[in-house]
Amino acid sequence: MAEQSTILLDKKVIELLKKAKEHSRETYNEIIEKMALVFINSKKKDQYDKFLHEIQKEKMKEIWDNKYDEIWEKV
């Protein structure tokens, strides 16, 4: 059996956990574990999006900041 610990939760958090149950026998431990994994994975995706954004900045600058666009703006 896994090691266990006791944590204090606000009553409103307990109510949210009850609403998050996918089935009646699901434990709070299972719900919290799923939430933690979703949160961790979403952070990874966000880091990937930020990485792509940084890579694209230089190319977008090259595409949009050029002499030809500046000429057309003055026409």
Protein Blocks (a to p, Z undefined) as FASTA:
>chain_A
ZZdddddddfklmmmmmmmpmbfklcfklmmmmmmmmmmmmmmmmmmmmmmmmmmmmmmm
mmmmcfklmmmmmZZ
